[in-house]
């Protein structure tokens, strides 16, 4: 993509309304623009990041055996009255009426609707277990939306729902999602720590939040230092195997959000191993048994012919929130540093002297060869100062930059800059291309 033809409205100065790093950088780098309080339009660069995050989430859900579908944003109030949540959910739910005065709502979550769908479509235990998911926009009318996409009112969310015959089977489904989340966040370059958490308005008695540690985190969290060194399972994981030992590795040591913190228990952790920090929630999983299936009559015929109320869980990932969370975890004074797996483009190509015939020809040729190698490229072909181009590329944070100028071309070299380290290498274009291809190949293998 040529930057001269792209829509990338950069801001030179920090917006006054932005309180945290991710909000400032998302506005300055042209990822989003606010439409109204807590509601954002996603501009082309931001949308590319959002789509890449969404795809990683989708791939890991599919890998774990979940089945994708899509439910509507607008729901009937009737099913929420069936579950008993309509009157107690609170003002975060946006309640509306259609032209026939039927009570409707803009869905903040989908437990009721998916329960009704499953209830009407599955009648036998032979069709269990199942995990269904979708990736869809939600709305919660936050009393004080702030921090950009980190605490917005409209947000993109992956929510999945498990249906099982027994408590034992339900635990297996819960474990699958637990492990899937570890892999999902790891692929995005994030170190997530599952922590015991409150269930909130979703309900149930088993819940974990997946937290990344960041100075700008919303709340205080507590954990054992050993958890920081654990690695997410690799792509060869068998989801049909017994995942209990793996889960035990992650839950066998202290980790809790402030709401579930037990100071007396934490004091038993050796002092050198106690970690107290701020955390950002990027995922939340719940097991709530028959909280929805019982009042809504979601039952299947069991092996002995009797009707059995299904066991359920729900599992959420804030897809749009992750954009902000990744920036909070990966940035410097110059701007964003995107992990390669979610970067909007693989490489930024900078033409230092637009209008110089030799430089233009070389940059255009490099652009074509990069794209032929299936690398996504943002080509800065604007007639602008070199300093402005460097500043823009650092701000938007693409993993690699190729810098083409007359001086280097005379010696048959270009500069390859790695954004994360700032290190520049003088290489032939072929050597730079091989390095970029090797980096991309490595990333694809890790994801496979």
Secondary structure, 3 states (H helix, E strand, C coil): CEHHHCCCCCCCCCCCCCCCHHHHHHHHCCCEEEEECCEEEECHHHHHHHHHHHHHHHHHHHHCCCEECCCCCEEEHHHHHHHCCCCCCCCCCEEEECCCCCEEEECCCCHHHHHHHHHHHCCEHHHCCEEEEEEEEEECCCCCCECHHHECCEEEEEEEEEEECCHHHHHHHHHHHHHHHHHHHHHCCCCEEEEECCCHHHCCCEEEEEEEECCCCCEEEEEEHHHHHCCCCCCCCCCCCCCHHHHHHHHCCCEEEHHHCCHHHHCCCCHHHEEEEEEEEEEEEEEEECCCCCCCCCEEECCCCCEEECEEEEEEEEHHHHHHHHHHHCEECCEECCCCCCCCCCEEEEECCCCCHHHHHHHHHHHHHHHHCCCCEEEECCCCCHHHHHHHHHHHCCCEEEEECHHHHHCCCEEEEECCCCCEEEECHHHHHHHHHHHHHHHHHHHC
